[in-house]
Structure formats: structure tokens, C-alpha cells
């Protein structure tokens, strides 16, 4: 028997769905959270917290990868190339976060 109630279980599941970047999981767990009695405001807060937690290791992985590359392409002269960089420092912009 679980020690967590259905609201708590829904929050954990939703956080895991966000952390794993699983769209079908998010689409499944949001209605489940509403059914468990969570309001849209509570779900929104849970999603935003999960996203903040997810972004920390994602940024660390990106920084680690870039630090191990001896040279970065200088894309500031040609941002139309579609390389995905912001053009300011050669670091790629990931999901609107540079």
C-alpha cells in the first residue's frame, strides 16, 4: 500500500513526465492530476518546478560537452546558416535558453 495519496502520486508522475521530456506522459498525467483533485494552478506550479529541476542537469550536460570541444565554430558572421547558435558567443541556444 502506498504512503502517498493520489494527489501526491499525480505530482510525482507529472514531475517525472516533465523531467523525461515525454509528451504522451504529460498528456496522460495532467488529466490524472485533475482527476486526483489538483487545480490548474497547482498543476502549473508543479510543471514549472519540474522544468526548473530538469534544466539544471540539461545545462550541465551541454556545458560539459562544449567544454570538451577544443574549438567552437564562430557563427557570429553567419547566423543564417541554421547552426542553432545565438551568434553572440558560439554557444548553441537550446530551447530558448542560451
Phi, psi and omega per residue, in radians:
X1 nan 2.387 -3.080
X2 -1.362 2.504 3.048
X3 -1.462 -0.267 3.139
X4 -1.600 2.449 3.067
X5 -1.395 3.065 -3.056
X6 -1.131 -0.580 3.087
X7 -1.124 -0.818 -3.140
X8 -1.126 -0.723 3.100
X9 -1.068 -0.709 3.129
X10 -1.124 -0.707 3.119
X11 -1.135 -0.727 3.105
X12 -1.104 -0.803 -3.127
X13 -1.099 -0.739 3.129
X14 -1.143 -0.727 3.083
X15 -1.068 -0.722 3.111
X16 -1.155 -0.657 3.123
X17 -1.112 -0.761 3.112
X18 -1.138 -0.795 -3.096
X19 -1.092 -0.555 -3.115
X20 -1.611 0.064 3.131
X21 0.965 0.720 -3.062
X22 -1.819 1.752 -3.120
X23 -1.047 -0.838 3.131
X24 -1.049 -0.587 3.115
X25 -1.170 -0.763 3.114
X26 -1.075 -0.797 -3.139
X27 -1.094 -0.522 3.109
X28 -1.378 -0.768 -2.987
X29 -1.411 -0.420 3.103
X30 -1.140 -0.854 3.061
X31 -1.064 -0.608 3.088
X32 -1.115 -0.660 3.109
X33 -1.164 -0.701 3.095
X34 -1.123 -0.722 3.116
X35 -1.103 -0.559 3.118
X36 -1.350 -0.072 3.066
X37 1.783 0.121 3.113
X38 -1.395 2.444 3.109
X39 -1.423 2.878 3.075
X40 -1.043 -0.615 3.128
X41 -1.144 -0.759 3.129
X42 -1.159 -0.718 3.121
X43 -1.131 -0.753 3.112
X44 -1.022 -0.792 3.136
X45 -1.105 -0.747 3.125
X46 -1.075 -0.748 3.131
X47 -1.103 -0.762 -3.118
X48 -1.172 -0.680 3.094
X49 -1.143 -0.790 3.130
X50 -1.051 -0.692 3.126
X51 -1.142 -0.708 3.097
X52 -1.064 -0.751 3.137
X53 -1.135 -0.706 -3.133
X54 -1.137 -0.629 -3.056
X55 -1.214 -0.521 -3.099
X56 -1.080 -0.966 3.126
X57 -1.197 -0.534 3.110
X58 -1.093 -0.768 3.116
X59 -1.154 -0.688 3.141
X60 -1.120 -0.714 3.095
X61 -1.084 -0.799 3.124
X62 -1.055 -0.831 -3.129
X63 -1.103 -0.672 3.114
X64 -1.115 -0.785 3.135
X65 -1.099 -0.814 -3.125
X66 -1.138 -0.589 -3.137
X67 -1.201 -0.383 -3.104
X68 -1.632 0.030 3.082
X69 -1.724 2.174 -3.064
X70 -1.120 -0.702 -3.140
X71 -2.267 2.485 3.046
X72 -1.874 2.477 3.104
X73 -1.139 2.456 3.084
X74 -1.560 1.728 -3.074
X75 -1.703 0.063 -3.076
X76 -1.125 -0.471 -3.131
X77 -1.428 -0.392 -3.060
X78 -2.426 1.276 -3.136
X79 -1.345 -0.181 3.119
X80 -1.412 -0.024 -3.084
X81 -1.247 -0.212 3.130
X82 1.388 0.358 -3.101
X83 -1.323 -0.302 3.103
X84 1.636 -0.024 -3.136
X85 -1.428 2.823 3.140
X86 -1.409 -0.192 3.128
X87 1.453 -0.195 -3.069
X88 -1.535 -0.688 -3.094
X89 -2.425 0.172 3.127
X90 1.448 -0.135 3.120
X91 -1.449 2.346 -3.137
X92 -1.155 2.584 3.066
X93 -1.681 2.085 -3.075
X94 -1.893 2.064 3.088
X95 0.956 0.650 3.136
X96 1.385 0.064 3.140
X97 -2.008 2.084 3.113
X98 -1.904 nan nan
